[in-house]
Amino acid sequence: MDALLEILEEIRPDLDFSAEKNLMGDKILSSLDVLEIVSEISEEFGIRLSAGEIRPENFNSAEAMWDMITRLQGK
């Protein structure tokens, strides 16, 4: 989880990802932010995110992203 938080803070240093729980619903992250996050997650964790994984509920919080990462690493 620490590596994910580092990635997120590099992309958006203005946000407290530990506290935010509705990043997509409150339109805090832009589509460009999400694309950059997807790219960094893929590279850092060695996973491939299909188009079906790129949905708001997987990016609403750092915890949701971490759950998605761990689920995909288990496949």
KAFEN-V940572 format. One line per field, one symbol per residue. phi: phi as a letter, one per 40 degrees, with the letter a starting at -180 (. if undefined). Layout:
phi: ???
This chain:
phi: .ccccccccccbccbcccccbadcccfcccccdccccdcccdccbgbbccdcccbdccbcacccccdcccccccc
